[in-house]
Amino acid sequence: MMDEAQTIKEAQQGSIAAFNQLVMAYQGTAYNVAYRVMGDGDAAADACQDAFLKAYKALGQYRG
């Protein structure tokens, strides 16, 4: 089981593996929500990709 707080801290310190762990943990949920809102699989996948990219770029701003 992943320690979310520790994984986030590691991702903030530059660990791509830690960020990938977070993506793997939440990509299904993110996609399902996006699909329900958008009603299109390709658009939902694009939205998830954009969201995770923005999350990666903003890791330094996350305070818990």
Order of alpha helices (4+ residues) and beta strands (2+ residues): alpha-alpha-alpha
